[in-house]
Amino acid sequence: MKKTVGVSFDLSDPMENDLFQFAQRKTGNFGDLVKHLLFAWRYGYLEPDGEWKTSQPDAAQVIRNSGLPFG
């Protein structure tokens, strides 16, 4: 099952227009970009303020936190 979530950009707002244009130039798949950013944020590679962490989280802890069944 898939869920689609839309993102709207107010093209009359200079900042949102710039973000939209940047995304259009840099990626052919906006959904993948969003998923990669969410992954980085979720698993501790990216802070909520947009700053990248300088140290990597423990790989074993990332796996444990993933919720995937390992047996």
Secondary structure in CASP SS format (residue, H / E / C, confidence):
PFRMAT SS
TARGET T0000
AUTHOR 0000-0000-0000
METHOD secondary structure of the structure
MODEL  1
M C 1.00
K C 1.00
K C 1.00
T C 1.00
V C 1.00
G C 1.00
V C 1.00
S C 1.00
F C 1.00
D C 1.00
L C 1.00
S C 1.00
D C 1.00
P H 1.00
M H 1.00
E H 1.00
N H 1.00
D H 1.00
L H 1.00
F H 1.00
Q H 1.00
F H 1.00
A H 1.00
Q H 1.00
R H 1.00
K H 1.00
T C 1.00
G C 1.00
N C 1.00
F H 1.00
G H 1.00
D H 1.00
L H 1.00
V H 1.00
K H 1.00
H H 1.00
L H 1.00
L H 1.00
F H 1.00
A H 1.00
W H 1.00
R H 1.00
Y C 1.00
G C 1.00
Y C 1.00
L E 1.00
E C 1.00
P C 1.00
D C 1.00
G C 1.00
E C 1.00
W E 1.00
K C 1.00
T C 1.00
S C 1.00
Q C 1.00
P C 1.00
D C 1.00
A H 1.00
A H 1.00
Q H 1.00
V H 1.00
I H 1.00
R H 1.00
N H 1.00
S C 1.00
G C 1.00
L C 1.00
P C 1.00
F C 1.00
G C 1.00
END
